Every structure is written in C-alpha cells, then in structure tokens.
Amino acid sequence: MNDLIRNNELMLTRRLLFGRTALGLGTAAMAGLMNRGNQVLGANLNGGIHHKAKAKRVIYLFMSGGPSHLDLWDYKPKMQQMYGKDLPKEVRDGQRITGMTSRQKTLPVCPSKYKFTRQENNADGVWVSELLPHTATVTKELCVVHTAFTEAINHDPAITYIQSGSQIPGRPSLGAWLSYGLGSMNENLPSYVVMHARSRHAEQSLFGRLWGSGFMPSQHQGVLLRSQGDPVLYLNNPAGVTREDRRAQIDALSALNKAQHKRFADPSVLARIKQHEMAYRMQSSVPELMDLGKEPESTFELYGNDAKTPGTFAACCLNARRLAERGVRNIQIFHRGWDAHGNLAGEHGNQCKDIDQGSAALIKDLKERGMLEDTLVVWGGEFGRTPYCQGRLGKDNYGRDHHPRCFSIWMAGGGVKPGITYGQTDDYGYNIADVDGNMLKPQPDKDKWTPGTMHIHDLNATILHQLGIDHKQLTYRYQGRDFRLTDVHGHVVKDILM
C-alpha cells in the first residue's frame, strides 16, 4: 500500500495537482504535508537544503587509473632500508591482492625513487614529491588525506564505486545527486558538466554511466564538453536551419510532449521537455563559455601555454573556473592513464607534467577571485598503488599494482581546513595505522567508523555536507526502495572541516 501511495506521489506533478483537483490550495497544502519528508528540489539554492552550506559548487579532478600515493604524497623513508626485501607477512596480513601479482614468488618492497620536500604550512608540514613542483606551491590551501580506502580492487568497479556509491553499474553519479538535490544556479548551462583531459597513457575507457543519472530523470546526468568539433554534439544547427526555425521546432515538440504528459503524467516527458529547452539555450551559452579570447595573457601565464590547446588538462582547469563563475554546480575533469603496472617513472612523470600546473593554477585562480572559500576542489583516483613491485624491480623504474587498502587524495576550499594532513599509514604505506603505527582495520559501516580514516562513502558524505546536504536525507525512491549516494554507510569527516 505504501508503495502505491509513493508511486502516486511521484506521478502527481504540480500541473496535475492544480489542473485536476477541485479542492485547489487546500489539496496542495495536504500534498505538501504528505510529502514533507521528501526532497524539495532546488530549494534554497545558495544555502543548502538541510543546513547552511560552506560551498556552492564542487570541482572534482579525477585521476583515473590509481595514482601512486607512495610516489606523490605519502612519504615513506623507512622503505629505503627494505629495498628488494619481501613485504613482511604481518603487513599484508592475508589481504587480497590482484591476479597480476598473486603468482609472483615474492613481493619485493619498492621505495619511491623521487625526492620529497616538506612544505612548512603548519607544525606537521605537508610532504610533496618532486613530481609535483607547482602543486607544492599551494599546499597551504590543501588538506591531504592519506587514509582514503575502498573495497574494490579493480578499475571498473572501483571507479563506479567512488563515483556512484556502488560497485554495480546503474546508480546515479555524485554530480547527478547534486543536480537532483540542489538544482542549477544558471538556467543556460547544465548543473553538471564533465570534461575529459588528454593523456599520453589513456589505457582504460571511461563510461557515460560514471557521470550518468542512473534511475533519476535524465536532466540530472552530466553533459560532456568535447575538445574537438562542437563542444556539445549537435550544438550547431544543420545547414539551412535558422535559430528561429529551431525555436519553432522546439515549441511544436514541446506542445506535443505537454499533451502527452497531461494524458499519462509520465515524469520522463517533463525531463525530455527540460532537456530540449536546455539544449536550445546552450547553443548561445556554450560558445561564449568556450571562447577564451577575452582571457588576459596573465591567465595563460598562470595555467601555462597548454591552456591554449583545447582538451589539455590545463585548458580543462581553466574552463572549470569559467564554468564555476557561471554558476555550474558540479564540474568534473577526468584524466586517464595512472595505471602504472610497469613503467611508473615514465608514465607518472608524464601524467604529473600534464596535471601539475593546471591543478595549482586552478587553486590560485579561485583564491585570487575570492571563489575558493565557496568552491570545494577534490583531487584523487579510485585507489592507490602497492609498496611492492609488480614484475621486474629496478631503482630507476618499476611498476606497482592496485592498492585499495589506503591511498591519498586532497581537498581544498569549500570550508575544508587548509594546510593539513589527515590520517596516517604504516611505514610501507600499505595499511592505515594509528598514532603508534599499529595497523587499523576500518570498516565502511557508519556505526563502526574509525577516526583518522576516510572510506569513499565518507568522502561523498563529506562533499555533500559541505554543499548543505545531509547524505542520510538525500534519497530517491526507486523500485520500492529509498536510495542514497552513500547507501547505508557514510560518515562526515568533521575533523577536516572548519
């Protein structure tokens, strides 16, 4: 019976409510009371929907493939003494490894070949690899988390998991949840925009479901901005079709769709109308967005010359700032190629050259414009890399396998404490550890949360929290169940928040 009532509520749109009832506002008030526990879409756009927001938007720099925390952020000098020796059994503790290294007779410890410097932002300081010289200049703005973890050990389920809260495809993405919960601050641009940055090591594919809307209405899915041809497919009208012709076509199609919706009350029809209108408005807004001609030369000095080339990570970061200025809620840049199983020195070296200056410039640019305080920037991948070598061990070059047990991400702005590190790992960067270096075995369950750790559900819960959303209350009813991004888990990591 309850499912029937909820299904009826989903079908009871505002138009139907006022068009089919003789009770008028009295019935509307009753419907509001019945629906009080449900999400009110687009409410209080700037201040959050459950509590006051610290951030208005999020820019997510996603390093697909699993960057090595041991070669970038998590400094482990004691590993030098263990070079080539087998990883102690008590460190591994019987934990799962991939089939790519399970057949190796030994798991030789492989310290990083890169030098680390300590950025004295506070009493602890933030250690940064020489691979990230530009990012090192903005560590005073970063919160570096060393204890992110996940259960997924292979790429596709791990990326799907961190993006949608489930290893099984079909759930809405983080950006879709934000669009559903908060709506848009610019009616001429989508609330969720995605970019793919070019990479010299783009092994894994990226699937549309990673920024998809899942079982939500399609207007909440991410819109992919392309670097070649039209930024959005079919942005330009065909030859011989004027803008006035297109407006007339959309009006006629909208009339047909409205008639269909009046008859069947199918919510997907409303979504279709909204998407058509958005596409029409984007024909004007997107070309203006992508035109960098008005940017001063100082902008390109900050982001680097690569920012002048469409599709580079630096260009994507510059476009992310421009999107943020125009009120886009969620902006995500995917950069592939971090899956360094063999040639880590060569591959990570190239990858860092791609993303280092752009990442740092984005932070500096937002800071200078007074936008960093209400823009949450997140950097990270789906998991880390192992402290032992995969394949042939060499001091100048080596490979590392997938490692979900602990890895590093960073966050900046949006009410996150700047210039700090959070959590710690053991001397091998293999396990999350307590202050005495003893191994911890954290669980994703919200009732068993371990301080100093950040499961990916905790990460998503914390992102939502900073945008004024209680992750436990943001739900969507589908097939008789209330779904949420964090499933039945998640803990807001308040220790890193101001």
N, C-alpha and C positions, 0 to 999 in steps of 0.2 A: 504493500500500500504506500509506504513512504517513497519508494522508487517512482511510483506512478505520479505522486504529488511533485517530486523533484523534476521529473521529465516534463510535467505540465508547466512548471515554473520556467524551465529553460525555453519552452516554446512560447511562453506568454511574453511577447515583446511589448515595448511601450506603445507602438502603433495599435496592436491588437487590444491592449488593455483599454485604451481610450476610445477605440473605434467600435468595439463590440459590447461594451458594457453600458447599461442604463443607470448604473449607480455612480458613475463619474468619479469624483475625487475621493469619495468615501471608499470605493473599492480600491483605488490607488493607494490610499493610506493603509488599508488592510494588507494589500500585497507587499507594501514596504515593511510592515511589521512581520509578516511571514518570512520575508527574505532578509531580515536584519543580520542574520549570521553569515550571509553570503558576501562574496567580494563585490564591492562597488567599484566598477571600472572607471578609471580616470579621475577619481575623487582626489581633491587636494593635491594637485599635480606637483607642486613645489615643496610641500611639507611632509610628504609621506602619507600613508593611509592608516598605519597602526600607531606610529609615534613620529616625533619630529625627525626628519631626515637630516643627515650630515652631508649627504652627497645627492646631487641632482642627476648624475649620469655616471656610467662606468665605461672605461676603455680597457679592453682585455687584449693583451698582447700574448697570443698563444703560440708557444714553441712546440710544434707537432713533431713527435718522434722521441722525446725524452732527453732534454739537455742534461749533461753530466754535472750534478751538484758538486762533485769532488774536484772538477776542473774549473769551476766558475765561482762558487760561493762558499762551500763547506771546507775550510782549510784543515787538513789533517797531516801535520808534520811528522807524527809518530809512525805513519805508514812508510816513511823512508827507511826506517830501520827494519821493516819487514819485507822489503823488496824481493819478489820472487818466491817467498815462502808461502806455503799453503795456508789459506784462510783457516784460522782455528775453528774446530768443530763447534765449540761452545758459542762462537759468534754467530755462525749460521744457525745453530740450534734446530736443525732439521727443517728449516724453512724452504718453501717451494722455490725452485729455480726453473728457467725455461729449458725446453728440449735442445736449445742451441748449445748449452754448456753442460747439460746433465751427463753427457758422455765423456767429458774431459776427466782424465785421471786425477788431476789436481786443479785447484782454483787459486792460482798464484796471485798474491797481493800486488797491486799495481798502483803505486803512488802517482800523483799528478806530476807531470813534467814542468808545469807552469809555476812561476813565482806569484806569490800573493803579497799584497800590501794591506796594511791596516789603516782604514780611514778613521781618524780620531774624531768621531761625531759625538761620542759620549764616553762614559767610563769604560765601556766594553769595547767599543770600536767595531767596525764592520770590515771583515776581510773580503777582498775582491781580487780575482785573478787578473793577471796582466792581459788576458784576452779581452777585457772589458775596460779599457782606459777611459772612455768617455762616460760610461755608466758610473765609474768610480768617482767622478766629479759631482754626482748628485746623490751620493749615499746618505747625505744629511737629510734627504727627503724620503728615504726608503725605510720600510720595515721588512727586513729579510727574515723569512720564516724557514727554518732548517728542518722542520718536523712535519711537513705535509706527508700524507700517506694514503694509500689506496689498496684495495684487494685485487684489482685487475693487474695482470702481468703481461698481457699482450696488447698491441696498439689499438686495434679497433674497439674492443670492449672498454679499454681504459679511457680512450678519448670520448667515447659515447657516454661513459660513466660520469666523467668530470663535467661534461657539457650538459647532460640531461638528468643526472641523478640516478641513472640505471644503466647497467651493462647491456641490457636488452634494448634494441632499437625500437622506436615508436613513441617515446616520451617527448614532451616539449622541451626545447632548449632553454638555457638560462635567459637568453635575450627574449624569447617568447614569453616566459613567465613575467619578465619586467614589463614588456609591452602590455600584456594582459592586466597586470596589476596597476600600472601607473599611466598607461596611455602615452600620448606624444605631446611634446611642447611646441611642435611645428607641424601644422596641418599639410604643409607642402613637401615634407620629407617623411620617410618611414621612421618609426620609432626604433627600429633595429636594422643596422647596416653592417655588412660583412665585407671584408677585403682579403684577397689572397696575395701575399707578397711573393715576389720571385725568389727562387732559391736555386743554388747550383747543385744541391743534393736532394732534390724533391722526390724521394723514393715512394713514400706512402701516399695513397689517394685520400682526398677529403670528400666526404659525402654530404649532400644537402641536408640530410637529417640532423647534422651537427648544429645547424642553425635553423632547423625546421620548427614548425608549430605543433607537430605530433597530432594529438586528437583535439587541439584547440582550433578555433576559426583561423583561416589562412592569413588574415591580415596581421597576425602576430609573428609570422615567420620572418627571418632575416632576409633583407634584399641584398644581393651580391653586386657590388660595384666592380666592373671589369676594367682591366688596364689597357685593353686593346679594343678597337672599334667603339661602338656605343658603350658608355659606362653601364647602361642597363639595356638588355635586349629589347628591341622594338621601341627604343626611345624616340627615334625619328619617324615621322610619318612616311608612308610609301610615296613614291613619285606621283604627283598629280593630286595628292590628298592634302588639303589645307587644314590649318588648325580649326577653322570654322566647321569644315566637314567633319573633323574628328569630334568636335563638341556635339554636333547634331547626331552623329552615330551613337555616342555615349548616352545622350539624353533619350534617344529612342530605345536603346538597350535597357537603360535604367527603368523606363516606363514598363517594359515587358517584365523585368525582374521584380518590380514592385507589385505588379499584378499577380505574379506567381507567388510572392511571399504573402500577399493578402489572402490568397486561397489556401496555401499549405503551411504557412508560418514556419518555414524551414530556415533556421539561423544561417545556414551556409549561403543562402541567397543574399542576405544582408551583407555578409562578408564579401561576396562577389561584387556587389554594388560599390562597397567601400574601396575595394582593390582597383576597380575601373576608374573611380574618381581620383585615387592617389596616383595612378599611372598617368592620368591626364595632367595633373599638377606637376608631376616630376619632369614632364617634358620641358618645363621652364626652369624649375629649381635645380635639377641635376647639372645641366650645362654650366650654370653660374657657379655651382659648387666646385666643379672640376676645373674651372678656369683659374689657373694660378698666376695669370699675367699681372694681377694687381698686387701680388705679394712683393714686398721690398726685397732688395738684394740681401739685406741683413738676415732675412728668413732663411735663405739658401746657404748663407754662411753658417748659420746655426745648425741646420739639418744636413748640410753637406750637398755637394753637387748631385749626388744620386737622387735627391728630392726632385730634380728637374726631369727625371726619367720616370714615366708612368709605370706603376707596378712594382717599383723597388720598395723595400721596407720603409726607407726614409720618406718616400712620397706618400705611402700609406699613413705614416705617422702624421705628416703634415695635413693630409686630408682628414684624419681623425680629429685633429684640433679644429679644423674648419667645420666639420660636422657637429662637434661639441658646441661651438659658438652658435650654431644654427638650431640648437635645441634637440638634437638627436639623443635619445635616452641611453641606448646601448650600442657601442661601436666595438667591433671585434676584428682584429688582424690575425690571420693565420700565417705562420711561417714554417714551411716544412723542411725536413732534412736533418733532424737532430738525432737520427737513429744510428749512432756511430759504433757498429759492431767490430769494425776492423781498423779503419783509418781515422781514428778520433782526432789526432793532431791536425791532419789536413782538413777534415770535414768541419770540426768545431772551429778551427781557425777561420775558415771561410764564412761559416754561419755567424760568428761574432762580428766579423767585418761588416756583414750585411745589417745587423740589427743594433750594434752598439751605439753609434752616433744618433741614429733616429730615436732610439729609446730615451737617451739622455736629453736630446733636443726637445722631445715632447714634454718631459717633466719641466725643463727650464722655460719653455714657451708658455705652458699653462701657468706656471708660477708667476712669470712676468706679467701675464694678463689678468692676474687675480682669480684664475679659474681653478687652480689646483686644490684649493680648500674645499670646493664642492664637486670635484671630479675625482672619482676613485679609479686609479690606474692599477691594473693587475698584470704581472708577468710570470709565466711559468708554462710547464708542459704537463703531460699526463702521468709521468713518473720520472724517476732518476736513472742513474747508471750504477752498475756494480763496482765495488772496490777491487774486485779481482778481474784479471784479464780474460777476455774471450779470445781464444786462438793463440797465436804467437805473441810472446811477451817481449817488448823492447823498450828501452828507456826513452827513445825519441818518438816512438809511435806505438800505439796499442789500441785495442778495442775493448769496449765494455758492454755488458749485456743489460737487459731491462732490470730495473730495481724499483719495485713499488713500496718497499718497506719504509723508506724515508727519502725525501727529496726536498729541494729548495725552491721557493717561489718568493717574489717580493710584491709588496703593495705600497702605494704612495697616494697621498692626498685623501680627500673624502673622509676626514675625521680619523684617519689611522695615525698612530704615533710615529713621528719621523725619526730617522737616525738610530734605529734599534735593531737588534736581532731577537728572534723569539724561538725558544726551544733549542735543544742540542742533541747531537748524535754521538755514538761511541767513537773510539779512536780510529775506526775503519770507515766511518760514515755508512755503516751497514744497518744499525739498529737505532731507534730512538732511545735516548738514555736520560736518566735523572741527573741531578746536580753532582752526584758522586760517580757518575759514569756507569751505573748499573743499567742493564737492558730493561726497557719497558715494553709491555705488550698491550698497546692501546687498542680499544675496540671502537667501532663506529657508533655503537648504541649511545643514545643521548643520556641515558641514566648511568652509563659507565665511562663517561668522558674523563680522559686523563689530562690534567693541566700540563701545559707545555707542548701539546700536540695539536695538529690540525688535520683531521680527516677531510676528504674532499667535500663531504656533506657539511662539515664545519665551515669550510671556505665559502661555500654557496650560501649558507645561513648567515654568515658574517657580511657578505656582499649585500644580500637582501636587507639586512638590518641597517646598514649604512644608508640605504635608499628609503628608509622609513617603513620597511615591511617586516612583519613578524613571520618567519618562514613556516611556523606552525599554523598560521591562519590563512595564508595564501593557498587556496585549494581550488581545484577544478573537478567538477563531477563528471565522471565518465564510466559507462557500463556499470552503474550501481555503486561506484566507489568514489570517495573523495581523494584525488591525487594531489601530491605536492612535490616540489622540486627535490626536497630532501627526504622524500619517502617517509619513514617513521623514525628518522635519525636526525642528526644535526645539532650543533651547539654553537652559539655565538661566542667567538673568542674575544671576550671583552678586555683581556689583558693587553691587547694591542691597540685598543681604541682610546681616543682622547675623551 
